[in-house]
Amino acid sequence: MIIQTKYLGDVTIEKDKIVKFAAGLPGFIEETEFVLLDIPGNPVFQFLQSVKTAQLAFVVANPYQFYKDYTFKLDDSTVAALEIASEDDVFVSTIVTLKDPFESSTINLRAPLIINQKKMLGKQFILNLDEYPSTASIQSIVEKGV
């Protein structure tokens, strides 16, 4: 199917690549279907693009690219809702807040996106841990030139 995107124009996607967020995302509860799109020439960041609304897209990144020791435990209701059978089912991503200059951009470690990549079910999981900020620096990976 062809969808319109905010940054890449019209894009052809496979229906089995659509991630369903049953409760939407905080602030966007009506938006329940998204697709992860690679950013050409950029192996670190992706777009989380709404399937329904072309102008709704988030820049996302794998938090482990920046914070190797990032860890948290999912609660039982999230594991059940996302039908997670094993750790291999889980893909974790975080929303990036872009800033100028780019090196001052941040990622939200307090509310990661949890995706069951086998069932294509997703949820933004809010952590009740003070150790992870919602505005964590991406500086270290930018300095490495990635």
Beta strands, then each sheet from edge to edge (+ up, - down):
strand 1: 2-5
strand 2: 9-12
strand 3: 18-20
strand 4: 33-39
strand 5: 42-50
strand 6: 57-61
strand 7: 90-97
strand 8: 106-107
strand 9: 113-116
strand 10: 121-124
strand 11: 136-137
sheet 1: 1+ 2-
sheet 2: 3+ 4- 5+ 6- 7+ 8- 11+
sheet 3: 3+ 4- 5+ 6- 7+ 9- 10+
end
